[in-house]
């Protein structure tokens, strides 16, 4: 009798192992066959991918800068439904996706903010209420302390896509993503500096608030309140002369540059309170031949200082020498 029981137990163990192997093989097959290019082997799934290529209306975007993603879903009436967030993207690229498989069939508007560092950026309202917060009430705000953003800040990306979810087993959506920040590098040559002095770079701007469609809000949000008066804040970085020739080299990250705003760039000697250079940043950039503000993300501004009777500066941007190259130090 014990012999029979033992034989039955051995058979059951063999069957269990065979079943486990079969399950693993099937699971492995699903994993290997469930690819972006061929999702025929996938379980029911809704995947949202992101396109950072130039066909999405971008200059080159560095994928390593997209290290987090927040995807907001609004229904066809403009009410907030849900948010999908990924706070640590290790390998952003064409195969990265967010799983939205819990969405029911219907029409939706997807809004994605990439790189939304929670220290530097917040939403208004602070938390969205399902079925109550509307698309027009949603804003993204750059935080700052006492009107100063200590740059470099984190890069920000945006995408907006209206979709229709159906009963199909497998659905894929591709969101074209655009960069919403600019990098401004300023380098000096020939500037008279003092190694003991502190020099501050400032870019003064007047809007710290994006609407959820990626445009700038009519009014800035300051400490979660609407400022209907003109509001200015500063991106700021201070340094001692930081190269072998005693010159300055600083990189600032700013919210997207647009032609209808007039951010001003300054270099100040903090020890003497002298303004060494001040100019309208957009006016400078527009002097570059065939420039497309909003497409180009990075600008390198070289300032060649010459001290004669009246000190002047020759300006180069992204290697281009500006036509009216000799400019007074303060505009």
C-alpha positions as CSV (number, residue, x, y, z in Angstrom):
1,X,0.0,0.0,0.0
2,X,2.8,2.4,0.9
3,X,4.5,1.5,-2.4
4,X,1.4,2.5,-4.3
5,X,1.2,5.8,-2.4
6,X,4.8,6.6,-3.0
7,X,4.4,5.8,-6.7
8,X,1.4,8.2,-6.9
9,X,3.3,10.9,-5.1
10,X,6.2,10.6,-7.5
11,X,3.9,10.8,-10.5
12,X,2.2,13.9,-9.0
13,X,5.6,15.6,-8.5
14,X,6.6,14.8,-12.1
15,X,3.2,16.2,-13.4
16,X,3.7,19.4,-11.2
17,X,7.2,19.9,-12.6
18,X,6.1,19.4,-16.1
19,X,3.2,21.8,-15.6
20,X,5.6,24.4,-14.1
21,X,8.0,24.0,-17.1
22,X,5.1,24.4,-19.5
23,X,4.0,27.6,-17.8
24,X,7.5,29.0,-17.8
25,X,7.9,28.1,-21.5
26,X,4.6,29.8,-22.4
27,X,5.5,32.9,-20.3
28,X,8.9,33.0,-21.9
29,X,7.3,32.7,-25.3
30,X,5.0,35.6,-24.5
31,X,7.9,37.8,-23.3
32,X,10.0,37.1,-26.3
33,X,7.1,37.5,-28.8
34,X,5.6,40.6,-27.2
35,X,7.6,43.3,-29.0
36,X,6.7,46.8,-30.0
37,X,7.1,45.8,-33.7
38,X,5.0,42.6,-33.3
39,X,2.5,42.6,-30.4
40,X,0.5,39.6,-31.6
41,X,1.7,37.5,-28.7
42,X,0.9,40.1,-26.0
43,X,-1.9,39.9,-23.5
44,X,-4.6,42.6,-23.7
45,X,-2.6,45.8,-23.4
46,X,-2.7,49.6,-24.1
47,X,0.8,51.0,-24.5
48,X,1.9,54.6,-24.8
49,X,5.3,55.2,-26.5
50,X,7.2,58.5,-26.9
51,X,8.8,60.0,-30.0
52,X,11.8,62.3,-29.4
53,X,13.1,62.3,-33.0
54,X,13.4,65.3,-35.2
55,X,10.2,64.4,-37.0
56,X,8.5,65.3,-33.7
57,X,9.5,68.9,-34.3
58,X,12.7,68.8,-32.3
59,X,16.3,69.6,-32.5
60,X,18.2,66.6,-31.0
61,X,16.9,65.6,-27.6
62,X,19.3,63.8,-25.2
63,X,17.2,60.8,-24.0
64,X,19.2,60.6,-20.8
65,X,17.6,63.9,-19.8
66,X,14.2,62.2,-19.8
67,X,14.5,60.4,-16.5
68,X,10.9,60.5,-15.3
69,X,7.5,60.7,-16.9
70,X,4.0,61.8,-15.7
71,X,1.1,61.0,-18.0
72,X,-2.2,62.7,-17.3
73,X,-5.5,61.5,-18.8
74,X,-8.5,63.7,-19.4
75,X,-11.8,62.5,-20.8
76,X,-13.5,63.9,-24.0
77,X,-15.3,66.5,-21.8
78,X,-12.0,67.8,-20.4
79,X,-12.2,66.3,-16.9
80,X,-9.2,64.7,-15.3
81,X,-9.4,61.0,-14.9
82,X,-6.0,59.5,-13.9
83,X,-2.3,59.9,-13.8
84,X,0.5,57.4,-14.6
85,X,3.9,58.2,-13.2
86,X,7.4,56.7,-13.6
87,X,9.8,58.5,-11.2
88,X,13.0,56.6,-12.3
89,X,13.5,55.9,-16.0
90,X,16.8,54.2,-16.5
91,X,16.8,53.8,-20.2
92,X,14.5,56.1,-22.0
93,X,14.2,55.4,-25.7
94,X,11.9,54.1,-28.5
95,X,11.1,50.9,-26.6
96,X,10.0,52.7,-23.4
97,X,6.3,52.8,-22.8
98,X,3.7,53.4,-20.1
99,X,1.0,50.8,-19.6
100,X,-2.5,52.2,-19.6
101,X,-4.4,48.9,-19.9
102,X,-7.0,49.8,-17.3
103,X,-8.5,52.5,-19.6
104,X,-12.0,51.7,-20.8
105,X,-13.0,52.3,-24.5
106,X,-13.6,56.0,-25.1
107,X,-12.0,59.2,-26.2
108,X,-9.2,60.7,-24.2
109,X,-6.6,63.5,-24.2
110,X,-3.1,62.4,-23.0
111,X,-0.8,65.0,-21.6
112,X,2.7,63.9,-20.8
113,X,5.3,65.9,-18.8
114,X,8.8,64.4,-18.9
115,X,11.5,65.3,-16.4
116,X,9.0,66.9,-14.1
117,X,11.3,67.2,-11.1
118,X,9.1,67.5,-8.0
119,X,11.5,69.8,-6.3
120,X,11.5,72.3,-9.2
121,X,8.1,71.8,-10.7
122,X,4.6,71.6,-9.2
123,X,1.0,71.5,-10.5
124,X,-1.8,73.9,-9.9
125,X,-4.0,72.7,-8.3
126,X,-1.5,70.7,-6.2
127,X,-3.6,67.5,-6.6
128,X,-6.1,66.9,-9.3
129,X,-9.6,65.6,-8.4
130,X,-11.0,62.8,-10.6
131,X,-14.0,64.0,-12.6
132,X,-13.7,67.6,-11.1
133,X,-10.4,69.2,-12.2
134,X,-10.7,70.4,-15.8
135,X,-8.0,70.6,-18.4
136,X,-8.3,74.5,-18.4
137,X,-7.7,74.6,-14.7
138,X,-4.4,72.6,-14.9
139,X,-1.0,74.3,-14.9
140,X,2.6,73.4,-14.4
141,X,4.7,75.9,-12.4
142,X,8.4,76.4,-12.0
143,X,9.1,76.8,-8.3
144,X,11.5,79.4,-7.0
145,X,12.5,81.0,-3.7
146,X,12.3,84.7,-3.3
147,X,12.1,85.1,-7.1
148,X,15.3,83.2,-7.8
149,X,15.8,79.9,-9.5
150,X,19.3,78.6,-8.8
151,X,20.2,77.1,-12.1
152,X,20.9,74.6,-13.6
153,X,17.4,73.2,-13.3
154,X,16.1,69.9,-14.6
155,X,15.1,69.7,-18.3
156,X,11.4,69.5,-19.0
157,X,9.5,67.8,-21.9
158,X,5.9,67.9,-23.0
159,X,3.5,65.9,-25.3
160,X,-0.2,66.3,-26.1
161,X,-2.2,63.6,-27.9
162,X,-5.9,62.9,-28.4
163,X,-6.7,59.2,-28.7
164,X,-9.6,56.8,-29.1
165,X,-9.4,53.6,-27.0
166,X,-11.3,50.7,-28.5
167,X,-12.1,47.1,-27.7
168,X,-9.1,46.0,-29.7
169,X,-6.9,43.5,-27.9
170,X,-3.6,45.4,-28.5
171,X,-3.4,49.2,-28.9
172,X,-0.3,51.4,-29.2
173,X,-0.1,55.2,-29.2
174,X,2.9,57.3,-30.1
175,X,3.3,60.7,-28.4
176,X,5.6,63.2,-30.1
177,X,7.5,64.8,-27.2
178,X,9.1,68.3,-27.4
179,X,11.6,69.9,-25.1
180,X,10.3,72.8,-23.0
181,X,13.6,74.1,-21.7
182,X,16.7,75.8,-23.2
183,X,20.4,75.5,-22.2
184,X,22.3,78.8,-22.2
185,X,26.1,78.6,-21.9
186,X,27.9,81.9,-21.6
187,X,31.7,82.2,-21.9
188,X,33.8,85.3,-21.6
189,X,37.1,86.2,-23.3
190,X,39.2,89.2,-22.5
191,X,37.1,90.2,-19.5
192,X,38.9,92.0,-16.8
193,X,38.3,89.9,-13.7
194,X,39.5,89.7,-10.1
195,X,40.1,86.2,-8.8
196,X,38.8,87.1,-5.4
197,X,35.5,88.5,-6.8
198,X,32.2,86.6,-7.2
199,X,30.5,87.0,-10.6
200,X,26.8,86.3,-11.0
201,X,25.0,85.4,-14.2
202,X,21.3,86.2,-14.3
203,X,18.6,85.6,-16.9
204,X,15.5,87.6,-15.9
205,X,12.2,86.3,-17.2
206,X,8.5,87.1,-16.6
207,X,6.6,83.8,-16.8
208,X,7.0,80.7,-14.7
209,X,3.8,78.9,-15.7
210,X,2.9,76.5,-18.5
211,X,-0.7,75.6,-19.4
212,X,-1.2,71.9,-19.9
213,X,-1.2,72.2,-23.7
214,X,2.4,73.3,-23.4
215,X,1.8,77.1,-24.0
216,X,2.6,79.8,-21.5
217,X,-0.2,80.9,-19.2
218,X,-1.5,84.5,-19.6
219,X,-0.7,85.1,-15.9
220,X,2.1,83.6,-13.8
221,X,1.4,81.5,-10.8
222,X,3.4,82.6,-7.8
223,X,3.1,80.5,-4.6
224,X,0.0,78.9,-6.1
225,X,-1.7,82.3,-6.6
226,X,-2.3,84.1,-9.9
227,X,-0.2,87.2,-10.4
228,X,-2.0,89.5,-12.8
229,X,0.7,92.1,-12.4
230,X,3.9,91.7,-14.4
231,X,6.1,89.3,-12.5
232,X,9.8,88.9,-12.9
233,X,12.1,86.2,-11.5
234,X,15.7,85.3,-12.1
235,X,17.7,82.2,-13.1
236,X,20.9,82.8,-11.2
237,X,24.3,81.2,-10.9
238,X,27.4,82.7,-9.2
239,X,31.1,81.8,-9.7
240,X,34.6,82.9,-9.3
241,X,36.7,83.1,-12.5
242,X,36.8,79.5,-13.4
243,X,39.3,78.9,-16.2
244,X,43.1,79.3,-16.7
245,X,42.8,82.7,-18.2
246,X,40.6,84.0,-15.3
247,X,37.5,84.0,-17.4
248,X,33.9,82.9,-16.7
249,X,32.1,79.9,-18.1
250,X,28.5,79.3,-16.8
251,X,25.6,77.2,-18.0
252,X,22.0,78.1,-17.2
253,X,18.8,76.1,-17.9
254,X,15.7,78.1,-18.5
255,X,12.0,77.6,-19.5
256,X,11.4,77.6,-23.2
257,X,12.4,80.7,-25.0
258,X,9.7,82.4,-27.1
259,X,9.7,85.5,-29.3
260,X,6.8,87.2,-27.4
261,X,8.8,87.4,-24.2
262,X,11.9,89.4,-23.5
263,X,14.2,87.7,-21.1
264,X,17.4,89.7,-20.3
265,X,20.8,88.2,-19.6
266,X,23.2,89.9,-17.2
267,X,26.7,89.5,-15.8
268,X,27.3,91.3,-12.5
269,X,30.4,91.7,-10.3
270,X,28.9,91.1,-6.9
271,X,31.8,92.7,-5.1
272,X,31.4,96.1,-6.9
273,X,27.8,95.7,-7.9
274,X,28.8,96.6,-11.5
275,X,26.8,95.2,-14.4
276,X,29.4,94.0,-16.9
277,X,27.0,92.9,-19.6
278,X,23.3,93.2,-20.1
279,X,21.3,92.4,-23.2
280,X,17.9,91.2,-24.4
281,X,18.4,87.4,-24.9
282,X,15.8,87.0,-27.7
283,X,17.2,90.0,-29.6
284,X,20.6,88.3,-29.5
285,X,19.4,84.9,-30.6
286,X,17.3,86.3,-33.5
287,X,20.5,87.7,-35.0
288,X,21.6,84.1,-35.8
289,X,20.9,83.4,-39.5
290,X,17.8,81.1,-40.1
291,X,17.4,80.5,-36.3
292,X,14.1,78.8,-35.3
293,X,13.4,79.7,-31.7
294,X,11.6,76.8,-30.0
295,X,13.4,74.2,-32.2
296,X,17.0,74.8,-31.1
297,X,17.5,73.9,-27.5
298,X,21.1,74.8,-26.8
299,X,22.8,78.2,-27.2
300,X,26.5,78.9,-26.6
301,X,27.2,82.6,-26.2
302,X,30.8,83.8,-26.4
303,X,31.6,87.3,-25.3
304,X,34.9,88.9,-26.5
305,X,35.6,92.0,-24.4
306,X,37.8,94.8,-25.7
307,X,38.8,97.7,-23.5
308,X,39.5,100.9,-25.5
309,X,38.1,104.3,-24.7
310,X,34.6,102.8,-24.5
311,X,34.6,99.1,-23.6
312,X,32.8,97.0,-26.2
313,X,32.0,93.3,-26.6
314,X,32.0,91.2,-29.7
315,X,29.3,88.5,-29.5
316,X,29.2,85.0,-31.0
317,X,26.3,82.6,-30.7
318,X,26.7,79.0,-31.7
319,X,29.7,79.9,-33.6
320,X,28.1,82.8,-35.5
321,X,29.6,86.2,-35.3
322,X,26.7,88.7,-35.0
323,X,26.5,91.3,-37.7
324,X,26.6,94.3,-35.5
325,X,29.4,92.6,-33.6
326,X,30.6,95.5,-31.5
327,X,28.0,96.2,-28.8
328,X,28.0,98.4,-25.8
329,X,28.4,96.4,-22.6
330,X,25.0,97.4,-21.3
331,X,21.9,97.5,-23.6
